[in-house]
Amino acid sequence: MRDEEIFLLILVVAFVCLFGGTGLWLVMAGRPRRRGYPACGVCVADVTGAVEGGVCPACGRSFATAGVDPPRRKTRPALLAVGIVFLSIALYIVAVVVPAML
């Protein structure tokens, strides 16, 4: 192989690592996360057994004023979409560009 071809191959590998790594990080950051417990509306402490008492055990505020957040799943669809695009670019480079260079 010539020096130019080796340089281009190294450049392609660098782009695959960059796009693949960034895409994987974005997909992992955007995946659904779960807070599986009811939480105080002020301090976000776990209030699983304290709801009937009416007072948060961590901050001492009344649930009538602070409120109780129900358990929920949190997703970030924009991060997921961008991560999938980056992974698709990396896969395209590996599947189409690299074989064309060899």
Buried (B, 14 or more C-beta within 10 A) or exposed (E): EEEEEEEBBEEBEEBBEEBBEBBBEBBEEBEEEEBEEBBBBBBBBBBEEBEEEEBBEBEEBEBEEBEBBEEEEEEBEEBBEBBBEBBEBBBEBBEEEEEEEE
